[in-house]
Amino acid sequence: MSRWIVTILFVVGCAILTNWLPFSSFFRNVDTMVHELGHAVVTMLLSGKVLYIQLYSNHSGVTYSYIESGWKTIPLGLSGYITASLFAAFLFVMYAKGKLRVGFVAMSLLAVVSLAFFVNNSFGVLWLIGFIIVNGIAMFLPYPSIRKFYYLLVAFICLEESVWGPINLLMMSVMTPGQAGDATGLSRSTGIPAIVWSIVFLLVALFCARKAIYAFIGNRRSRNAGSSRWESQA
């Protein structure tokens, strides 16, 4: 079976399964946090000024910033969705390497930075505090199976959101191209239609999702292979 088909099936299955979990909604803002933080970091790298970030209960967010018009708006517009996709892949690569603590620390560090320097609305602040606490508890749990379940739950939700975000953006680019978020902003900066930018975001997301899923599958196969060799020796 084609790796791309496997990737798509995994993402669809992930969306179905995670939506059944009553508490999964809480973790969907991790993707939003990373997305908006990506905008903030690129703004500062391009000598712009970040005013503040707001995170909302419907899993949306916005970064308010000042930056010179011109070419700088292009990497700024690209940064959100691409950062979120790369972060989802990063979580799975760390899982495959057995470095869950690195993934935990990365999630907590991004939340702390967001809380300390950028996010200023009530929901966003409360959510960040809650996530930092929950993530810290999970990281230091003395039960490896629960710790791994929690980590993979957050990782799969980030993966799902990183793909479905560009899909929703693509639909908005078709139906209301003037209100398609980052794709609309890039269209205004370049003259290239919003739908083209939405497709770019989706392709990047699918590429990162493929990397993430095969890191996950490869980890499971290597563990199973190791188990078989041990049994044959016994």
Backbone hydrogen bonds in HBPLUS format (Angstrom, degrees):
<---DONOR---> <-ACCEPTOR-->    atom                        ^
c    i                          cat <-CA-CA->   ^        H-A-AA   ^      H-
h    n   atom  resd res      DA  || num        DHA   H-A  angle D-A-AA Bond
n    s   type  num  typ     dist DA aas  dist angle  dist       angle   num
A0006-VAL N   A0002-SER O   3.02 MM   4  6.38 161.4  2.06 152.8 157.9     1
A0007-THR N   A0003-ARG O   2.90 MM   4  6.10 154.0  1.97 141.8 149.1     2
A0008-ILE N   A0004-TRP O   2.97 MM   4  6.23 163.0  2.00 149.6 152.9     3
A0009-LEU N   A0005-ILE O   2.91 MM   4  6.12 165.8  1.93 154.7 158.8     4
A0010-PHE N   A0006-VAL O   2.89 MM   4  6.04 156.4  1.95 149.1 155.7     5
A0011-VAL N   A0007-THR O   2.99 MM   4  6.25 160.9  2.02 151.2 156.0     6
A0012-VAL N   A0008-ILE O   2.95 MM   4  6.19 165.5  1.97 154.4 158.1     7
A0013-GLY N   A0009-LEU O   2.86 MM   4  5.97 166.3  1.88 149.3 153.9     8
A0014-CYS N   A0010-PHE O   2.78 MM   4  5.88 153.8  1.84 147.2 155.3     9
A0015-ALA N   A0011-VAL O   2.95 MM   4  6.17 155.3  2.01 146.1 152.1    10
A0016-ILE N   A0012-VAL O   3.05 MM   4  6.36 157.3  2.11 151.3 157.0    11
A0017-LEU N   A0013-GLY O   2.94 MM   4  6.12 171.4  1.95 155.0 157.3    12
A0018-THR N   A0014-CYS O   2.92 MM   4  5.91 170.1  1.93 153.2 156.6    13
A0019-ASN N   A0015-ALA O   3.26 MM   4  6.10 146.0  2.39 133.6 141.6    14
A0020-TRP N   A0017-LEU O   3.12 MM   3  5.44 148.9  2.22 105.1 114.3    15
A0021-LEU N   A0018-THR O   3.18 MM   3  5.42 147.0  2.29 102.7 111.8    16
A0024-SER N   A0021-LEU O   3.24 MM   3  5.42 167.8  2.26 111.3 114.8    17
A0026-PHE N   A0023-PHE O   3.28 MM   3  5.88 142.0  2.44 111.9 119.4    18
A0027-PHE N   A0024-SER O   3.05 MM   3  5.55 131.8  2.29 110.2 121.4    19
A0028-ARG N   A0025-SER O   3.23 MM   3  5.35 153.1  2.31 103.3 111.2    20
A0030-VAL N   A0027-PHE O   3.10 MM   3  5.61 163.6  2.13 112.1 117.3    21
A0033-MET N   A0029-ASN O   2.78 MM   4  5.94 161.5  1.82 149.4 153.9    22
A0034-VAL N   A0030-VAL O   3.02 MM   4  6.29 164.3  2.05 152.7 155.9    23
A0035-HIS N   A0031-ASP O   2.90 MM   4  6.07 160.9  1.94 149.7 155.6    24
A0036-GLU N   A0032-THR O   2.92 MM   4  6.15 172.4  1.93 160.0 160.3    25
A0037-LEU N   A0033-MET O   2.88 MM   4  5.99 155.0  1.94 147.5 155.6    26
A0038-GLY N   A0034-VAL O   2.87 MM   4  6.01 143.9  2.00 144.1 153.5    27
A0039-HIS N   A0035-HIS O   3.27 MM   4  6.72 150.9  2.36 144.2 150.8    28
A0040-ALA N   A0036-GLU O   3.01 MM   4  6.35 158.3  2.06 146.9 153.0    29
A0041-VAL N   A0037-LEU O   2.89 MM   4  6.09 166.2  1.90 155.0 157.2    30
A0042-VAL N   A0038-GLY O   3.13 MM   4  6.24 168.5  2.14 149.7 153.0    31
A0043-THR N   A0039-HIS O   2.93 MM   4  6.08 154.3  2.00 147.8 155.5    32
A0044-MET N   A0040-ALA O   3.11 MM   4  6.43 158.3  2.16 149.5 154.0    33
A0045-LEU N   A0041-VAL O   2.92 MM   4  6.20 155.0  1.98 148.9 156.7    34
A0046-LEU N   A0042-VAL O   2.98 MM   4  6.13 138.1  2.16 144.5 154.4    35
A0048-GLY N   A0043-THR O   2.73 MM   5  4.94 154.6  1.79 157.7 152.2    36
A0047-SER N   A0044-MET O   3.03 MM   3  4.99 154.3  2.10 110.4 110.5    37
A0049-LYS N   A0066-TYR O   2.84 MM  17  5.07 159.8  1.88 145.4 152.3    38
A0066-TYR N   A0049-LYS O   2.74 MM  17  5.07 158.5  1.79 149.3 156.8    39
A0051-LEU N   A0064-TYR O   2.76 MM  13  5.39 153.8  1.82 143.4 150.7    40
A0052-TYR N   A0064-TYR O   3.35 MM  12  5.47 151.6  2.44 133.2 140.5    41
A0064-TYR N   A0052-TYR O   2.87 MM  12  5.47 173.7  1.88 177.3 175.1    42
A0053-ILE N   A0118-PHE O   2.97 MM  65  5.27 161.1  2.01 114.7 116.7    43
A0120-ASN N   A0053-ILE O   3.23 MM  67  6.55 144.8  2.36 170.0 173.5    44
A0054-GLN N   A0062-VAL O   2.92 MM   8  5.43 158.8  1.97 157.2 163.8    45
A0062-VAL N   A0054-GLN O   2.96 MM   8  5.43 149.2  2.06 149.1 157.5    46
A0056-TYR N   A0060-SER O   2.93 MM   4  5.44 159.0  1.97 166.9 160.1    47
A0059-HIS N   A0056-TYR O   3.09 MM   3  5.59 146.8  2.21 120.4 121.6    48
A0073-THR N   A0070-GLY O   3.21 MM   3  6.07 159.2  2.26 122.7 127.2    49
A0074-ILE N   A0071-TRP O   3.00 MM   3  5.60 156.6  2.05 116.6 123.7    50
A0076-LEU N   A0072-LYS O   3.37 MM   4  6.43 154.1  2.44 140.9 148.3    51
A0077-GLY N   A0073-THR O   2.94 MM   4  5.94 152.9  2.01 133.9 140.6    52
A0078-LEU N   A0074-ILE O   2.99 MM   4  6.23 150.8  2.08 152.0 160.6    53
A0079-SER N   A0075-PRO O   3.07 MM   4  5.94 137.7  2.25 140.0 148.9    54
A0083-THR N   A0079-SER O   2.90 MM   4  5.70 155.3  1.97 141.8 148.9    55
A0084-ALA N   A0080-GLY O   3.13 MM   4  6.36 161.1  2.16 149.8 154.8    56
A0085-SER N   A0081-TYR O   3.02 MM   4  6.24 155.6  2.08 146.5 152.8    57
A0086-LEU N   A0082-ILE O   2.95 MM   4  6.15 163.6  1.98 152.6 156.9    58
A0087-PHE N   A0083-THR O   2.92 MM   4  6.08 152.3  2.00 147.5 155.3    59
A0088-ALA N   A0084-ALA O   3.11 MM   4  6.33 155.8  2.17 144.8 150.3    60
A0089-ALA N   A0085-SER O   3.17 MM   4  6.47 161.5  2.20 148.5 153.0    61
A0090-PHE N   A0086-LEU O   2.87 MM   4  6.08 151.8  1.95 144.1 152.8    62
A0091-LEU N   A0087-PHE O   3.02 MM   4  6.32 153.3  2.09 151.1 156.1    63
A0092-PHE N   A0088-ALA O   3.40 MM   4  6.76 154.8  2.47 144.9 150.3    64
A0093-VAL N   A0089-ALA O   2.94 MM   4  6.22 155.9  2.00 153.9 161.4    65
A0094-MET N   A0090-PHE O   2.97 MM   4  6.16 159.6  2.01 152.5 157.4    66
A0095-TYR N   A0091-LEU O   3.07 MM   4  6.30 146.3  2.19 135.9 145.4    67
A0096-ALA N   A0092-PHE O   2.86 MM   4  6.13 159.5  1.90 150.0 155.0    68
A0097-LYS N   A0093-VAL O   3.02 MM   4  6.25 142.4  2.16 142.2 152.1    69
A0099-LYS N   A0094-MET O   2.74 MM   5  4.92 154.7  1.80 163.2 157.6    70
A0098-GLY N   A0095-TYR O   3.00 MM   3  5.07 157.6  2.05 104.8 111.6    71
A0102-VAL N   A0099-LYS O   3.10 MM   3  5.48 128.6  2.38 105.4 117.5    72
A0103-GLY N   A0099-LYS O   3.41 MM   4  6.88 155.1  2.48 146.9 153.0    73
A0104-PHE N   A0100-LEU O   2.85 MM   4  6.18 161.1  1.89 158.1 163.8    74
A0105-VAL N   A0101-ARG O   2.86 MM   4  6.02 166.7  1.87 150.4 154.0    75
A0106-ALA N   A0102-VAL O   2.93 MM   4  6.09 155.8  1.99 145.3 152.2    76
A0107-MET N   A0103-GLY O   3.02 MM   4  6.26 163.9  2.04 152.4 155.7    77
A0108-SER N   A0104-PHE O   2.98 MM   4  6.22 169.1  1.99 156.1 159.1    78
A0109-LEU N   A0105-VAL O   2.78 MM   4  5.85 159.5  1.82 150.6 156.9    79
A0110-LEU N   A0106-ALA O   3.03 MM   4  6.17 163.9  2.06 150.5 154.0    80
A0111-ALA N   A0107-MET O   3.11 MM   4  6.32 155.3  2.18 144.9 151.9    81
A0112-VAL N   A0108-SER O   2.88 MM   4  6.12 157.3  1.93 151.3 157.6    82
A0113-VAL N   A0109-LEU O   2.93 MM   4  6.12 165.4  1.95 153.4 157.0    83
A0114-SER N   A0110-LEU O   2.95 MM   4  6.07 160.5  1.99 144.4 150.2    84
A0115-LEU N   A0111-ALA O   2.92 MM   4  6.09 159.1  1.97 147.3 153.0    85
A0116-ALA N   A0112-VAL O   2.84 MM   4  5.96 161.4  1.88 152.1 157.4    86
A0117-PHE N   A0113-VAL O   3.00 MM   4  5.93 156.7  2.05 150.5 155.1    87
A0118-PHE N   A0114-SER O   3.03 MM   4  5.09 150.3  2.12 128.6 136.9    88
A0119-VAL N   A0114-SER O   2.87 MM   5  5.72 166.1  1.89 151.0 155.7    89
A0125-VAL N   A0121-ASN O   2.95 MM   4  6.15 162.9  1.98 162.7 167.7    90
A0126-LEU N   A0122-SER O   3.00 MM   4  6.16 172.1  2.00 157.5 159.7    91
A0127-TRP N   A0123-PHE O   2.81 MM   4  5.94 162.4  1.84 156.8 162.3    92
A0128-LEU N   A0124-GLY O   2.99 MM   4  6.09 162.5  2.02 145.6 150.5    93
A0129-ILE N   A0125-VAL O   3.02 MM   4  6.26 163.1  2.05 151.9 156.2    94
A0130-GLY N   A0126-LEU O   2.97 MM   4  6.14 164.7  1.99 149.2 153.7    95
A0131-PHE N   A0127-TRP O   2.80 MM   4  6.02 160.0  1.84 154.6 160.4    96
A0132-ILE N   A0128-LEU O   2.90 MM   4  6.05 163.4  1.93 151.7 156.0    97
A0133-ILE N   A0129-ILE O   3.08 MM   4  6.29 159.5  2.12 148.5 153.8    98
A0134-VAL N   A0130-GLY O   2.93 MM   4  6.13 172.5  1.93 155.1 157.2    99
A0135-ASN N   A0131-PHE O   2.78 MM   4  5.78 165.4  1.80 151.9 157.0   100
A0136-GLY N   A0132-ILE O   2.95 MM   4  5.96 152.1  2.03 138.6 146.5   101
A0137-ILE N   A0133-ILE O   2.96 MM   4  6.22 159.4  2.00 152.6 157.8   102
A0138-ALA N   A0134-VAL O   2.96 MM   4  6.19 167.1  1.97 152.9 156.5   103
A0139-MET N   A0135-ASN O   2.94 MM   4  6.07 153.1  2.01 145.1 152.4   104
A0140-PHE N   A0136-GLY O   3.27 MM   4  6.46 145.5  2.40 143.2 150.2   105
A0141-LEU N   A0138-ALA O   3.37 MM   3  5.23 165.9  2.39 100.6 104.5   106
A0147-ARG N   A0143-TYR O   3.03 MM   4  6.24 164.9  2.05 159.1 164.1   107
A0148-LYS N   A0144-PRO O   2.86 MM   4  5.99 156.8  1.91 148.6 154.3   108
A0149-PHE N   A0145-SER O   2.95 MM   4  6.12 155.6  2.01 141.7 148.7   109
A0150-TYR N   A0146-ILE O   2.94 MM   4  6.15 166.6  1.96 153.6 156.4   110
A0151-TYR N   A0147-ARG O   3.05 MM   4  6.23 165.8  2.07 146.3 150.4   111
A0152-LEU N   A0148-LYS O   2.92 MM   4  6.11 169.1  1.93 155.1 157.6   112
A0153-LEU N   A0149-PHE O   2.89 MM   4  6.03 149.7  1.98 147.4 156.4   113
A0154-VAL N   A0150-TYR O   3.06 MM   4  6.38 167.0  2.08 159.9 160.5   114
A0155-ALA N   A0151-TYR O   2.91 MM   4  6.12 161.1  1.95 149.2 155.5   115
A0156-PHE N   A0152-LEU O   2.80 MM   4  5.87 165.6  1.82 150.0 153.2   116
A0157-ILE N   A0153-LEU O   3.02 MM   4  6.18 156.1  2.08 147.8 154.7   117
A0158-CYS N   A0154-VAL O   2.91 MM   4  6.11 158.9  1.96 149.9 155.8   118
A0159-LEU N   A0155-ALA O   2.90 MM   4  6.14 153.8  1.97 145.3 153.1   119
A0160-GLU N   A0156-PHE O   2.85 MM   4  6.05 164.9  1.87 148.7 152.5   120
A0161-GLU N   A0157-ILE O   2.91 MM   4  6.07 172.9  1.92 153.8 155.8   121
A0162-SER N   A0158-CYS O   2.89 MM   4  5.95 150.6  1.97 143.8 152.3   122
A0163-VAL N   A0159-LEU O   3.26 MM   4  6.52 134.9  2.48 143.4 153.1   123
A0163-VAL N   A0160-GLU O   3.17 MM   3  5.46 139.8  2.34 103.3 114.0   124
A0164-TRP N   A0160-GLU O   2.89 MM   4  6.09 176.7  1.89 164.3 165.4   125
A0165-GLY N   A0161-GLU O   2.95 MM   4  5.67 150.0  2.05 139.8 146.1   126
A0167-ILE N   A0163-VAL O   3.26 MM   4  6.55 152.0  2.34 144.3 152.6   127
A0168-ASN N   A0164-TRP O   2.87 MM   4  6.07 163.2  1.90 152.8 156.0   128
A0169-LEU N   A0165-GLY O   2.93 MM   4  6.18 152.9  2.00 147.0 155.7   129
A0170-LEU N   A0166-PRO O   2.80 MM   4  5.98 147.5  1.91 141.9 150.1   130
A0171-MET N   A0167-ILE O   3.08 MM   4  6.43 155.5  2.14 148.9 154.4   131
A0172-MET N   A0168-ASN O   2.97 MM   4  6.25 156.5  2.03 147.6 154.3   132
A0173-SER N   A0169-LEU O   2.84 MM   4  6.06 145.6  1.96 143.5 153.6   133
A0174-VAL N   A0170-LEU O   3.17 MM   4  6.47 135.6  2.38 139.7 150.2   134
A0174-VAL N   A0171-MET O   3.20 MM   3  5.20 131.9  2.44  94.4 106.8   135
A0175-MET N   A0171-MET O   2.98 MM   4  6.24 166.9  1.99 153.7 156.9   136
A0176-THR N   A0172-MET O   2.66 MM   4  5.17 148.4  1.75 136.9 148.2   137
A0179-GLN N   A0176-THR O   2.87 MM   3  5.56 167.9  1.88 129.0 132.3   138
A0183-ALA N   A0180-ALA O   3.09 MM   3  5.57 129.3  2.35 152.4 143.2   139
A0184-THR N   A0181-GLY O   3.07 MM   3  5.38 122.7  2.41 104.7 118.2   140
A0185-GLY N   A0181-GLY O   3.08 MM   4  6.46 159.7  2.12 153.0 159.1   141
A0186-LEU N   A0182-ASP O   2.94 MM   4  6.15 158.7  1.98 148.9 154.1   142
A0187-SER N   A0183-ALA O   2.95 MM   4  6.10 146.6  2.06 138.5 148.2   143
A0188-ARG N   A0184-THR O   2.96 MM   4  6.27 154.2  2.03 151.7 157.6   144
A0189-SER N   A0185-GLY O   3.11 MM   4  6.35 143.4  2.25 139.4 149.4   145
A0190-THR N   A0186-LEU O   2.96 MM   4  6.05 143.4  2.09 146.4 155.0   146
A0191-GLY N   A0187-SER O   2.71 MM   4  5.05 151.1  1.79 140.4 146.9   147
A0196-VAL N   A0193-PRO O   3.06 MM   3  5.58 135.3  2.27 110.6 121.3   148
A0198-SER N   A0194-ALA O   2.94 MM   4  6.23 153.1  2.01 151.3 159.8   149
A0199-ILE N   A0195-ILE O   3.01 MM   4  6.22 151.2  2.09 142.2 149.1   150
A0200-VAL N   A0196-VAL O   3.01 MM   4  6.34 152.1  2.09 145.4 153.3   151
A0201-PHE N   A0197-TRP O   2.96 MM   4  6.26 162.1  1.99 151.2 154.9   152
A0202-LEU N   A0198-SER O   2.95 MM   4  6.20 155.2  2.01 145.0 152.1   153
A0203-LEU N   A0199-ILE O   2.88 MM   4  6.10 159.2  1.92 152.7 157.6   154
A0204-VAL N   A0200-VAL O   3.03 MM   4  6.27 163.3  2.06 153.7 157.8   155
A0205-ALA N   A0201-PHE O   2.92 MM   4  6.12 158.6  1.97 146.3 152.9   156
A0206-LEU N   A0202-LEU O   2.87 MM   4  6.09 157.9  1.92 151.1 156.5   157
A0207-PHE N   A0203-LEU O   2.94 MM   4  6.12 156.2  2.00 146.6 153.2   158
A0208-CYS N   A0204-VAL O   2.95 MM   4  6.20 162.5  1.98 152.2 156.6   159
A0209-ALA N   A0205-ALA O   2.82 MM   4  5.98 150.5  1.91 143.3 152.7   160
A0210-ARG N   A0206-LEU O   2.86 MM   4  6.03 154.7  1.92 145.5 151.7   161
A0211-LYS N   A0207-PHE O   3.08 MM   4  6.38 158.5  2.13 144.9 150.4   162
A0212-ALA N   A0208-CYS O   2.87 MM   4  6.12 157.2  1.93 147.4 154.0   163
A0213-ILE N   A0209-ALA O   2.84 MM   4  6.01 169.1  1.85 156.8 158.9   164
A0214-TYR N   A0210-ARG O   3.05 MM   4  6.14 165.3  2.08 150.1 154.0   165
A0215-ALA N   A0211-LYS O   3.04 MM   4  6.14 135.2  2.24 137.8 149.5   166
A0216-PHE N   A0212-ALA O   3.03 MM   4  6.32 152.8  2.10 146.2 153.6   167
A0217-ILE N   A0213-ILE O   2.81 MM   4  6.11 164.4  1.83 152.8 157.0   168
A0218-GLY N   A0214-TYR O   2.91 MM   4  5.65 156.0  1.97 128.6 136.4   169
A0219-ASN N   A0215-ALA O   3.07 MM   4  6.13 147.3  2.18 136.9 144.9   170
A0220-ARG N   A0216-PHE O   3.19 MM   4  6.49 157.7  2.24 147.6 152.7   171
A0221-ARG N   A0217-ILE O   2.93 MM   4  6.20 159.6  1.98 154.2 160.1   172
A0222-SER N   A0218-GLY O   3.00 MM   4  6.11 159.2  2.04 144.8 150.2   173
A0223-ARG N   A0219-ASN O   3.11 MM   4  6.30 153.2  2.18 143.6 150.6   174
A0224-ASN N   A0220-ARG O   2.96 MM   4  6.17 157.5  2.01 147.5 153.8   175
A0225-ALA N   A0221-ARG O   2.82 MM   4  6.01 157.7  1.87 150.6 157.0   176
A0226-GLY N   A0222-SER O   2.96 MM   4  6.07 155.4  2.02 140.4 147.2   177
A0227-SER N   A0223-ARG O   2.97 MM   4  6.18 148.7  2.07 141.4 149.9   178
A0228-SER N   A0224-ASN O   2.99 MM   4  6.28 152.0  2.07 146.6 153.5   179
A0229-ARG N   A0225-ALA O   3.13 MM   4  6.41 161.0  2.17 151.5 155.4   180
A0230-TRP N   A0226-GLY O   3.17 MM   4  6.36 156.9  2.23 144.6 150.6   181
A0231-GLU N   A0227-SER O   3.07 MM   4  6.32 156.7  2.13 148.1 153.9   182
A0232-SER N   A0228-SER O   3.02 MM   4  6.28 156.3  2.08 151.1 157.3   183
A0233-GLN N   A0229-ARG O   3.14 MM   4  6.34 151.2  2.22 145.7 152.6   184
A0234-ALA N   A0230-TRP O   3.13 MM   4  6.37 145.5  2.25 142.4 151.7   185
